[in-house]
Amino acid sequence: MVDQKLIDLARETLLKKTNIAVLTGSGISAESGIPTFRGEDGLWKKYSPEEFGTVPGLLLQFAKNPRRIIEFALNLLEVFTKAQPNPGHIALARLEQKYRKNVTIITQNIDDLHEIAGNTNVLKLHGDLFRLRCIKCGHREKIDREYLENYMKKLRDILSSPLKIVKEGKELLPRCPECGGIMRPDVVFFGEALPQKELSLAYIAVDAAEVMLVIGTSGEVYPANTLPYRAKQNGATVIEVNPQRTIFSDMVDIFIEGKAGEVLPRIIP
Ligand code: OAD
């Protein structure tokens, strides 16, 4: 049972301040049905990060067994296109819409749930599943759930016949409308650089923050995991919500042990 005093303290702290930075990880979307990376049912428990989390790994796997990669993509897209914001995302949107706080969401997630919930200032440090990027000219194109649902139909059709896998498998990725190059998902795989603009804006938001919320991240991945320490050094009050203690928990001012979807609506009613 979460201590009501901690909830009250977190709420009072947030409501007194104006500039709020929020760092989120896969834990905030867990209650929306998207698996975390390192939990019991985590993505990296099911699929090795070397094979499925890097571009060379994926290309090698595709050459060896295209069906396996197409099924992986399909499974992932099915989960992300069905997911809906949970009460945790919705509470964070209330911080902006009801309480009129100056909120920057800095997320490591590639889903679209913060935006659907209603936060307007979302920095995606690890990219966006709902965006494509041309590997030749760098052109970016926003895509929506409908686009991905149609793409999933195409994947299912290809999977229905071994001949189609061989013939159409190579043309799975769409072409750039600007230069004809191959468009890839605009997400950050292991070993790839983070989008520099988002990272710079994240540092600016953290430096301006009077309070930082850290929600549903294990803190395993650099440089996102430096942000809570940076906020603390700058004098912000740091509040963490997580069902388990993390590398941040001894440093933060308030640690609330619990699920985002249960704790956040109590802090931000
Ligand atoms: P992890 O899987 O490492 O950590 C998920 C965290 O969420 C853990 O601390 C859980 O205890 C917590 N958690 C689980 N359920 C929760 C709930 N209902 N409410 C709140 N917290 C909950 O995922 P991330 O920290 O997001 O990077 O991982 C960071 C990065 O590692 C990802 O963005 C990804 C991955 O490799 C890239 O793909 C580049």
py3Dmol code that shows the C-alpha trace and the ligand (Angstrom):
import py3Dmol

protein = """\
ATOM      1  CA  MET A   1       0.000   0.000   0.000  1.00  0.00           C
ATOM      2  CA  VAL A   2       1.417   3.370  -1.034  1.00  0.00           C
ATOM      3  CA  ASP A   3       1.900   5.788   1.857  1.00  0.00           C
ATOM      4  CA  GLN A   4      -0.698   8.563   1.492  1.00  0.00           C
ATOM      5  CA  LYS A   5       1.766  11.046   3.031  1.00  0.00           C
ATOM      6  CA  LEU A   6       4.166  10.504   0.119  1.00  0.00           C
ATOM      7  CA  ILE A   7       1.353  10.987  -2.390  1.00  0.00           C
ATOM      8  CA  ASP A   8       0.307  14.232  -0.655  1.00  0.00           C
ATOM      9  CA  LEU A   9       3.898  15.465  -0.532  1.00  0.00           C
ATOM     10  CA  ALA A  10       4.397  14.729  -4.241  1.00  0.00           C
ATOM     11  CA  ARG A  11       1.127  16.474  -5.152  1.00  0.00           C
ATOM     12  CA  GLU A  12       1.885  19.572  -3.052  1.00  0.00           C
ATOM     13  CA  THR A  13       5.392  19.794  -4.491  1.00  0.00           C
ATOM     14  CA  LEU A  14       4.111  19.580  -8.056  1.00  0.00           C
ATOM     15  CA  LEU A  15       1.252  22.024  -7.600  1.00  0.00           C
ATOM     16  CA  LYS A  16       3.525  24.665  -6.033  1.00  0.00           C
ATOM     17  CA  LYS A  17       5.915  24.705  -9.010  1.00  0.00           C
ATOM     18  CA  THR A  18       5.575  25.692 -12.651  1.00  0.00           C
ATOM     19  CA  ASN A  19       8.362  24.089 -14.681  1.00  0.00           C
ATOM     20  CA  ILE A  20       8.142  20.335 -14.693  1.00  0.00           C
ATOM     21  CA  ALA A  21      10.263  17.849 -16.619  1.00  0.00           C
ATOM     22  CA  VAL A  22       9.107  14.241 -16.827  1.00  0.00           C
ATOM     23  CA  LEU A  23      11.358  11.360 -17.846  1.00  0.00           C
ATOM     24  CA  THR A  24       9.421   8.277 -18.862  1.00  0.00           C
ATOM     25  CA  GLY A  25      10.447   4.766 -19.832  1.00  0.00           C
ATOM     26  CA  SER A  26       8.649   1.658 -20.997  1.00  0.00           C
ATOM     27  CA  GLY A  27       7.104   1.116 -17.530  1.00  0.00           C
ATOM     28  CA  ILE A  28       4.575   3.903 -18.086  1.00  0.00           C
ATOM     29  CA  SER A  29       3.179   2.071 -21.113  1.00  0.00           C
ATOM     30  CA  ALA A  30       3.200  -1.381 -19.467  1.00  0.00           C
ATOM     31  CA  GLU A  31      -0.407  -0.961 -18.280  1.00  0.00           C
ATOM     32  CA  SER A  32      -1.352  -0.126 -21.890  1.00  0.00           C
ATOM     33  CA  GLY A  33      -0.153  -3.582 -22.920  1.00  0.00           C
ATOM     34  CA  ILE A  34       3.264  -2.636 -24.334  1.00  0.00           C
ATOM     35  CA  PRO A  35       5.969  -4.864 -22.848  1.00  0.00           C
ATOM     36  CA  THR A  36       8.950  -3.321 -21.060  1.00  0.00           C
ATOM     37  CA  PHE A  37      12.484  -4.152 -22.212  1.00  0.00           C
ATOM     38  CA  ARG A  38      14.010  -5.787 -19.145  1.00  0.00           C
ATOM     39  CA  GLY A  39      11.036  -7.040 -17.085  1.00  0.00           C
ATOM     40  CA  GLU A  40       9.953 -10.692 -16.743  1.00  0.00           C
ATOM     41  CA  ASP A  41       8.006 -10.510 -20.039  1.00  0.00           C
ATOM     42  CA  GLY A  42      10.411  -7.874 -21.393  1.00  0.00           C
ATOM     43  CA  LEU A  43      11.165  -7.579 -25.095  1.00  0.00           C
ATOM     44  CA  TRP A  44      14.853  -8.326 -24.607  1.00  0.00           C
ATOM     45  CA  LYS A  45      13.964 -11.541 -22.723  1.00  0.00           C
ATOM     46  CA  LYS A  46      12.055 -12.801 -25.776  1.00  0.00           C
ATOM     47  CA  TYR A  47      14.296 -11.450 -28.518  1.00  0.00           C
ATOM     48  CA  SER A  48      18.046 -10.990 -28.130  1.00  0.00           C
ATOM     49  CA  PRO A  49      19.058  -7.326 -28.380  1.00  0.00           C
ATOM     50  CA  GLU A  50      22.078  -8.248 -30.545  1.00  0.00           C
ATOM     51  CA  GLU A  51      19.827  -9.856 -33.171  1.00  0.00           C
ATOM     52  CA  PHE A  52      16.712  -7.696 -32.933  1.00  0.00           C
ATOM     53  CA  GLY A  53      17.942  -4.424 -31.434  1.00  0.00           C
ATOM     54  CA  THR A  54      20.604  -3.524 -34.013  1.00  0.00           C
ATOM     55  CA  VAL A  55      20.389  -2.796 -37.744  1.00  0.00           C
ATOM     56  CA  PRO A  56      23.200  -5.269 -38.697  1.00  0.00           C
ATOM     57  CA  GLY A  57      21.558  -7.933 -36.493  1.00  0.00           C
ATOM     58  CA  LEU A  58      18.172  -7.432 -38.144  1.00  0.00           C
ATOM     59  CA  LEU A  59      19.659  -7.512 -41.661  1.00  0.00           C
ATOM     60  CA  LEU A  60      21.554 -10.712 -40.891  1.00  0.00           C
ATOM     61  CA  GLN A  61      18.462 -12.327 -39.378  1.00  0.00           C
ATOM     62  CA  PHE A  62      16.432 -11.230 -42.384  1.00  0.00           C
ATOM     63  CA  ALA A  63      18.908 -12.826 -44.791  1.00  0.00           C
ATOM     64  CA  LYS A  64      18.849 -16.061 -42.758  1.00  0.00           C
ATOM     65  CA  ASN A  65      15.159 -16.253 -41.955  1.00  0.00           C
ATOM     66  CA  PRO A  66      12.946 -13.467 -43.349  1.00  0.00           C
ATOM     67  CA  ARG A  67       9.768 -15.030 -41.932  1.00  0.00           C
ATOM     68  CA  ARG A  68      11.116 -14.613 -38.390  1.00  0.00           C
ATOM     69  CA  ILE A  69      11.795 -10.881 -38.873  1.00  0.00           C
ATOM     70  CA  ILE A  70       8.463 -10.229 -40.581  1.00  0.00           C
ATOM     71  CA  GLU A  71       6.686 -12.010 -37.712  1.00  0.00           C
ATOM     72  CA  PHE A  72       8.682  -9.978 -35.194  1.00  0.00           C
ATOM     73  CA  ALA A  73       7.705  -6.719 -36.945  1.00  0.00           C
ATOM     74  CA  LEU A  74       4.080  -7.789 -37.161  1.00  0.00           C
ATOM     75  CA  ASN A  75       3.893  -8.754 -33.466  1.00  0.00           C
ATOM     76  CA  LEU A  76       5.403  -5.442 -32.452  1.00  0.00           C
ATOM     77  CA  LEU A  77       3.179  -3.351 -34.719  1.00  0.00           C
ATOM     78  CA  GLU A  78       0.056  -5.169 -33.524  1.00  0.00           C
ATOM     79  CA  VAL A  79       0.855  -4.230 -29.934  1.00  0.00           C
ATOM     80  CA  PHE A  80       1.732  -0.579 -30.657  1.00  0.00           C
ATOM     81  CA  THR A  81      -1.198   0.141 -32.981  1.00  0.00           C
ATOM     82  CA  LYS A  82      -3.739  -1.254 -30.493  1.00  0.00           C
ATOM     83  CA  ALA A  83      -2.388   0.412 -27.347  1.00  0.00           C
ATOM     84  CA  GLN A  84      -4.331   3.209 -25.662  1.00  0.00           C
ATOM     85  CA  PRO A  85      -3.133   5.677 -23.032  1.00  0.00           C
ATOM     86  CA  ASN A  86      -3.629   4.437 -19.468  1.00  0.00           C
ATOM     87  CA  PRO A  87      -4.497   6.538 -16.384  1.00  0.00           C
ATOM     88  CA  GLY A  88      -0.763   7.290 -15.928  1.00  0.00           C
ATOM     89  CA  HIS A  89      -0.442   8.993 -19.328  1.00  0.00           C
ATOM     90  CA  ILE A  90      -3.749  10.764 -18.776  1.00  0.00           C
ATOM     91  CA  ALA A  91      -2.663  12.124 -15.370  1.00  0.00           C
ATOM     92  CA  LEU A  92       0.501  13.580 -16.943  1.00  0.00           C
ATOM     93  CA  ALA A  93      -1.627  15.302 -19.577  1.00  0.00           C
ATOM     94  CA  ARG A  94      -3.754  16.787 -16.755  1.00  0.00           C
ATOM     95  CA  LEU A  95      -0.644  18.411 -15.346  1.00  0.00           C
ATOM     96  CA  GLU A  96      -0.509  20.468 -18.523  1.00  0.00           C
ATOM     97  CA  GLN A  97      -4.196  20.859 -19.387  1.00  0.00           C
ATOM     98  CA  LYS A  98      -5.943  21.169 -16.013  1.00  0.00           C
ATOM     99  CA  TYR A  99      -3.135  22.568 -13.848  1.00  0.00           C
ATOM    100  CA  ARG A 100      -1.553  24.672 -16.620  1.00  0.00           C
ATOM    101  CA  LYS A 101       1.998  23.657 -15.764  1.00  0.00           C
ATOM    102  CA  ASN A 102       4.880  24.092 -18.129  1.00  0.00           C
ATOM    103  CA  VAL A 103       5.496  20.389 -18.825  1.00  0.00           C
ATOM    104  CA  THR A 104       8.160  18.744 -20.963  1.00  0.00           C
ATOM    105  CA  ILE A 105       7.815  15.000 -21.388  1.00  0.00           C
ATOM    106  CA  ILE A 106      11.173  13.432 -22.188  1.00  0.00           C
ATOM    107  CA  THR A 107      10.463   9.880 -23.195  1.00  0.00           C
ATOM    108  CA  GLN A 108      12.540   6.882 -24.157  1.00  0.00           C
ATOM    109  CA  ASN A 109       9.380   5.315 -25.592  1.00  0.00           C
ATOM    110  CA  ILE A 110       8.662   5.107 -29.296  1.00  0.00           C
ATOM    111  CA  ASP A 111       4.885   4.803 -28.832  1.00  0.00           C
ATOM    112  CA  ASP A 112       2.381   7.640 -29.340  1.00  0.00           C
ATOM    113  CA  LEU A 113       0.591   7.414 -25.997  1.00  0.00           C
ATOM    114  CA  HIS A 114       1.746  10.691 -24.400  1.00  0.00           C
ATOM    115  CA  GLU A 115       0.553  12.618 -27.461  1.00  0.00           C
ATOM    116  CA  ILE A 116      -2.778  10.785 -27.623  1.00  0.00           C
ATOM    117  CA  ALA A 117      -3.293  11.478 -23.894  1.00  0.00           C
ATOM    118  CA  GLY A 118      -2.852  15.184 -24.616  1.00  0.00           C
ATOM    119  CA  ASN A 119       0.687  16.275 -23.734  1.00  0.00           C
ATOM    120  CA  THR A 120       1.867  18.766 -26.343  1.00  0.00           C
ATOM    121  CA  ASN A 121       5.578  18.987 -25.589  1.00  0.00           C
ATOM    122  CA  VAL A 122       6.976  15.479 -26.004  1.00  0.00           C
ATOM    123  CA  LEU A 123      10.666  14.877 -26.736  1.00  0.00           C
ATOM    124  CA  LYS A 124      11.329  11.392 -28.063  1.00  0.00           C
ATOM    125  CA  LEU A 125      14.914  10.548 -27.252  1.00  0.00           C
ATOM    126  CA  HIS A 126      14.796   7.101 -28.857  1.00  0.00           C
ATOM    127  CA  GLY A 127      12.801   8.078 -31.931  1.00  0.00           C
ATOM    128  CA  ASP A 128       9.241   7.504 -33.013  1.00  0.00           C
ATOM    129  CA  LEU A 129       7.631   4.357 -34.414  1.00  0.00           C
ATOM    130  CA  PHE A 130       5.103   6.611 -36.136  1.00  0.00           C
ATOM    131  CA  ARG A 131       7.733   8.280 -38.315  1.00  0.00           C
ATOM    132  CA  LEU A 132       9.829   7.087 -41.261  1.00  0.00           C
ATOM    133  CA  ARG A 133      13.265   8.370 -42.260  1.00  0.00           C
ATOM    134  CA  CYS A 134      14.948   8.071 -45.648  1.00  0.00           C
ATOM    135  CA  ILE A 135      18.335   6.409 -45.323  1.00  0.00           C
ATOM    136  CA  LYS A 136      19.548   8.287 -48.412  1.00  0.00           C
ATOM    137  CA  CYS A 137      18.403  11.904 -48.053  1.00  0.00           C
ATOM    138  CA  GLY A 138      17.214  11.983 -44.410  1.00  0.00           C
ATOM    139  CA  HIS A 139      13.657  13.084 -45.333  1.00  0.00           C
ATOM    140  CA  ARG A 140      11.220  12.359 -42.487  1.00  0.00           C
ATOM    141  CA  GLU A 141       7.569  11.462 -42.901  1.00  0.00           C
ATOM    142  CA  LYS A 142       4.992  11.182 -40.094  1.00  0.00           C
ATOM    143  CA  ILE A 143       2.734   8.118 -40.395  1.00  0.00           C
ATOM    144  CA  ASP A 144      -0.422   7.247 -38.465  1.00  0.00           C
ATOM    145  CA  ARG A 145      -2.051   4.123 -37.085  1.00  0.00           C
ATOM    146  CA  GLU A 146      -4.084   3.645 -40.262  1.00  0.00           C
ATOM    147  CA  TYR A 147      -0.893   3.616 -42.354  1.00  0.00           C
ATOM    148  CA  LEU A 148       0.599   0.955 -40.078  1.00  0.00           C
ATOM    149  CA  GLU A 149      -2.594  -1.111 -40.107  1.00  0.00           C
ATOM    150  CA  ASN A 150      -2.454  -1.194 -43.922  1.00  0.00           C
ATOM    151  CA  TYR A 151       1.221  -2.081 -43.754  1.00  0.00           C
ATOM    152  CA  MET A 152       0.390  -4.933 -41.363  1.00  0.00           C
ATOM    153  CA  LYS A 153      -2.153  -6.261 -43.901  1.00  0.00           C
ATOM    154  CA  LYS A 154       0.661  -6.331 -46.450  1.00  0.00           C
ATOM    155  CA  LEU A 155       2.927  -8.211 -44.018  1.00  0.00           C
ATOM    156  CA  ARG A 156       0.198 -10.792 -43.272  1.00  0.00           C
ATOM    157  CA  ASP A 157      -0.355 -11.278 -46.993  1.00  0.00           C
ATOM    158  CA  ILE A 158       3.359 -11.837 -47.600  1.00  0.00           C
ATOM    159  CA  LEU A 159       3.531 -14.309 -44.707  1.00  0.00           C
ATOM    160  CA  SER A 160       0.680 -16.313 -46.249  1.00  0.00           C
ATOM    161  CA  SER A 161       2.933 -17.704 -48.996  1.00  0.00           C
ATOM    162  CA  PRO A 162       6.603 -18.779 -48.977  1.00  0.00           C
ATOM    163  CA  LEU A 163       6.868 -17.596 -52.586  1.00  0.00           C
ATOM    164  CA  LYS A 164       5.715 -14.095 -51.620  1.00  0.00           C
ATOM    165  CA  ILE A 165       8.269 -13.981 -48.803  1.00  0.00           C
ATOM    166  CA  VAL A 166      11.024 -14.600 -51.359  1.00  0.00           C
ATOM    167  CA  LYS A 167       9.610 -12.324 -54.086  1.00  0.00           C
ATOM    168  CA  GLU A 168       8.178  -9.415 -52.084  1.00  0.00           C
ATOM    169  CA  GLY A 169      10.249  -9.671 -48.902  1.00  0.00           C
ATOM    170  CA  LYS A 170      13.013  -7.499 -50.366  1.00  0.00           C
ATOM    171  CA  GLU A 171      10.581  -4.670 -51.108  1.00  0.00           C
ATOM    172  CA  LEU A 172       9.149  -4.495 -47.621  1.00  0.00           C
ATOM    173  CA  LEU A 173      10.358  -1.035 -46.764  1.00  0.00           C
ATOM    174  CA  PRO A 174       8.618   1.934 -48.417  1.00  0.00           C
ATOM    175  CA  ARG A 175      10.352   4.372 -50.777  1.00  0.00           C
ATOM    176  CA  CYS A 176      11.101   8.021 -50.090  1.00  0.00           C
ATOM    177  CA  PRO A 177       8.720  10.422 -51.885  1.00  0.00           C
ATOM    178  CA  GLU A 178      11.608  12.895 -52.296  1.00  0.00           C
ATOM    179  CA  CYS A 179      14.491  10.790 -53.640  1.00  0.00           C
ATOM    180  CA  GLY A 180      13.281   7.188 -54.002  1.00  0.00           C
ATOM    181  CA  GLY A 181      15.618   5.951 -51.241  1.00  0.00           C
ATOM    182  CA  ILE A 182      14.570   3.349 -48.687  1.00  0.00           C
ATOM    183  CA  MET A 183      12.532   4.644 -45.731  1.00  0.00           C
ATOM    184  CA  ARG A 184      13.216   3.012 -42.369  1.00  0.00           C
ATOM    185  CA  PRO A 185      11.440   3.394 -39.020  1.00  0.00           C
ATOM    186  CA  ASP A 186      12.818   6.541 -37.377  1.00  0.00           C
ATOM    187  CA  VAL A 187      13.725   4.767 -34.144  1.00  0.00           C
ATOM    188  CA  VAL A 188      17.075   4.521 -32.397  1.00  0.00           C
ATOM    189  CA  PHE A 189      18.566   1.037 -32.471  1.00  0.00           C
ATOM    190  CA  PHE A 190      21.469  -0.022 -30.239  1.00  0.00           C
ATOM    191  CA  GLY A 191      24.691   1.623 -31.325  1.00  0.00           C
ATOM    192  CA  GLU A 192      22.926   4.481 -33.139  1.00  0.00           C
ATOM    193  CA  ALA A 193      23.122   8.154 -32.229  1.00  0.00           C
ATOM    194  CA  LEU A 194      20.227   9.851 -30.460  1.00  0.00           C
ATOM    195  CA  PRO A 195      18.433  12.685 -32.265  1.00  0.00           C
ATOM    196  CA  GLN A 196      20.594  15.657 -31.272  1.00  0.00           C
ATOM    197  CA  LYS A 197      17.847  18.279 -31.370  1.00  0.00           C
ATOM    198  CA  GLU A 198      15.646  16.320 -28.961  1.00  0.00           C
ATOM    199  CA  LEU A 199      18.588  15.681 -26.658  1.00  0.00           C
ATOM    200  CA  SER A 200      19.543  19.392 -26.561  1.00  0.00           C
ATOM    201  CA  LEU A 201      15.936  20.366 -25.849  1.00  0.00           C
ATOM    202  CA  ALA A 202      15.817  17.730 -23.093  1.00  0.00           C
ATOM    203  CA  TYR A 203      18.888  19.274 -21.402  1.00  0.00           C
ATOM    204  CA  ILE A 204      17.280  22.723 -21.620  1.00  0.00           C
ATOM    205  CA  ALA A 205      14.024  21.422 -20.072  1.00  0.00           C
ATOM    206  CA  VAL A 206      15.885  19.601 -17.303  1.00  0.00           C
ATOM    207  CA  ASP A 207      17.951  22.699 -16.509  1.00  0.00           C
ATOM    208  CA  ALA A 208      14.770  24.799 -16.244  1.00  0.00           C
ATOM    209  CA  ALA A 209      12.871  22.212 -14.198  1.00  0.00           C
ATOM    210  CA  GLU A 210      11.853  22.911 -10.615  1.00  0.00           C
ATOM    211  CA  VAL A 211      10.484  19.384 -10.311  1.00  0.00           C
ATOM    212  CA  MET A 212      11.432  16.268 -12.240  1.00  0.00           C
ATOM    213  CA  LEU A 213       9.253  13.184 -12.352  1.00  0.00           C
ATOM    214  CA  VAL A 214      10.974   9.893 -13.239  1.00  0.00           C
ATOM    215  CA  ILE A 215       8.438   7.271 -14.254  1.00  0.00           C
ATOM    216  CA  GLY A 216       8.849   3.646 -15.273  1.00  0.00           C
ATOM    217  CA  THR A 217      12.471   3.535 -16.330  1.00  0.00           C
ATOM    218  CA  SER A 218      15.195   1.239 -15.027  1.00  0.00           C
ATOM    219  CA  GLY A 219      17.865   3.862 -15.776  1.00  0.00           C
ATOM    220  CA  GLU A 220      20.001   1.358 -17.670  1.00  0.00           C
ATOM    221  CA  VAL A 221      20.432   3.397 -20.822  1.00  0.00           C
ATOM    222  CA  TYR A 222      22.713   6.410 -21.393  1.00  0.00           C
ATOM    223  CA  PRO A 223      22.287   9.390 -21.775  1.00  0.00           C
ATOM    224  CA  ALA A 224      18.642   9.414 -20.629  1.00  0.00           C
ATOM    225  CA  ASN A 225      19.812   7.995 -17.307  1.00  0.00           C
ATOM    226  CA  THR A 226      21.938  11.089 -16.585  1.00  0.00           C
ATOM    227  CA  LEU A 227      18.947  13.468 -16.664  1.00  0.00           C
ATOM    228  CA  PRO A 228      17.552  12.831 -13.151  1.00  0.00           C
ATOM    229  CA  TYR A 229      21.026  13.445 -11.645  1.00  0.00           C
ATOM    230  CA  ARG A 230      21.382  16.615 -13.685  1.00  0.00           C
ATOM    231  CA  ALA A 231      18.005  17.870 -12.434  1.00  0.00           C
ATOM    232  CA  LYS A 232      18.941  17.096  -8.838  1.00  0.00           C
ATOM    233  CA  GLN A 233      22.284  18.900  -9.182  1.00  0.00           C
ATOM    234  CA  ASN A 234      20.420  21.933 -10.490  1.00  0.00           C
ATOM    235  CA  GLY A 235      18.283  22.004  -7.373  1.00  0.00           C
ATOM    236  CA  ALA A 236      15.089  20.402  -8.719  1.00  0.00           C
ATOM    237  CA  THR A 237      12.998  18.134  -6.513  1.00  0.00           C
ATOM    238  CA  VAL A 238      13.106  14.666  -8.066  1.00  0.00           C
ATOM    239  CA  ILE A 239      10.136  12.325  -7.647  1.00  0.00           C
ATOM    240  CA  GLU A 240      10.258   8.720  -8.849  1.00  0.00           C
ATOM    241  CA  VAL A 241       7.329   6.351  -9.463  1.00  0.00           C
ATOM    242  CA  ASN A 242       8.189   2.709 -10.070  1.00  0.00           C
ATOM    243  CA  PRO A 243       6.965  -0.624  -8.664  1.00  0.00           C
ATOM    244  CA  GLN A 244      10.632  -1.504  -8.061  1.00  0.00           C
ATOM    245  CA  ARG A 245      13.605   0.436  -6.741  1.00  0.00           C
ATOM    246  CA  THR A 246      16.074   1.534  -9.436  1.00  0.00           C
ATOM    247  CA  ILE A 247      19.515   3.126  -9.615  1.00  0.00           C
ATOM    248  CA  PHE A 248      17.771   6.476  -8.993  1.00  0.00           C
ATOM    249  CA  SER A 249      15.802   5.515  -5.912  1.00  0.00           C
ATOM    250  CA  ASP A 250      18.453   6.375  -3.284  1.00  0.00           C
ATOM    251  CA  MET A 251      19.118   9.756  -4.871  1.00  0.00           C
ATOM    252  CA  VAL A 252      15.566  11.015  -5.438  1.00  0.00           C
ATOM    253  CA  ASP A 253      13.710  13.224  -2.942  1.00  0.00           C
ATOM    254  CA  ILE A 254      10.493  11.195  -3.071  1.00  0.00           C
ATOM    255  CA  PHE A 255      10.308   7.546  -4.151  1.00  0.00           C
ATOM    256  CA  ILE A 256       6.800   6.163  -4.568  1.00  0.00           C
ATOM    257  CA  GLU A 257       6.653   2.412  -5.000  1.00  0.00           C
ATOM    258  CA  GLY A 258       3.777   1.547  -7.320  1.00  0.00           C
ATOM    259  CA  LYS A 259       2.461   1.358 -10.850  1.00  0.00           C
ATOM    260  CA  ALA A 260       2.247   4.564 -12.875  1.00  0.00           C
ATOM    261  CA  GLY A 261      -1.418   3.967 -13.743  1.00  0.00           C
ATOM    262  CA  GLU A 262      -2.337   3.689 -10.076  1.00  0.00           C
ATOM    263  CA  VAL A 263      -0.012   6.258  -8.472  1.00  0.00           C
ATOM    264  CA  LEU A 264      -0.068   9.158 -10.977  1.00  0.00           C
ATOM    265  CA  PRO A 265      -3.859   9.730 -10.888  1.00  0.00           C
ATOM    266  CA  ARG A 266      -3.583  10.045  -7.091  1.00  0.00           C
ATOM    267  CA  ILE A 267      -0.755  12.576  -7.338  1.00  0.00           C
ATOM    268  CA  ILE A 268      -2.399  14.517 -10.181  1.00  0.00           C
ATOM    269  CA  PRO A 269      -6.169  14.085  -9.646  1.00  0.00           C
TER     270      PRO A 269
END
"""
ligand_1 = """\
39
OAD
P 13.261 -1.198 -18.789
O 12.577 -2.436 -19.225
O 14.736 -1.232 -18.635
O 12.648 -0.701 -17.403
C 11.265 -0.614 -17.212
C 11.010 -0.039 -15.830
O 9.604 0.147 -15.695
C 11.466 -0.927 -14.672
O 12.175 -0.142 -13.727
C 10.148 -1.435 -14.095
O 10.223 -1.671 -12.688
C 9.221 -0.293 -14.405
N 7.786 -0.638 -14.499
C 7.201 -1.796 -14.867
N 5.867 -1.704 -14.828
C 5.575 -0.434 -14.442
C 4.370 0.281 -14.209
N 3.170 -0.286 -14.382
N 4.475 1.583 -13.811
C 5.676 2.161 -13.629
N 6.843 1.535 -13.826
C 6.803 0.254 -14.229
O 12.806 -0.054 -19.818
P 13.400 1.408 -20.057
O 13.982 1.970 -18.810
O 12.366 2.180 -20.754
O 16.194 1.741 -25.796
O 14.573 1.079 -21.066
C 15.333 2.124 -21.597
C 15.752 1.807 -22.996
O 16.332 0.500 -23.054
C 14.618 1.721 -24.006
O 14.181 2.971 -24.484
C 15.238 0.914 -25.109
C 15.912 -0.145 -24.286
O 17.004 -0.741 -24.874
C 16.341 1.633 -27.109
O 15.673 0.849 -27.766
C 17.372 2.541 -27.699
"""
view = py3Dmol.view(width=600, height=400)
view.addModel(protein, "pdb")
view.setStyle({"model": 0}, {"cartoon": {"style": "trace"}})
view.addModel(ligand_1, "xyz")
view.setStyle({"model": 1}, {"stick": {}})
view.zoomTo()
view.show()
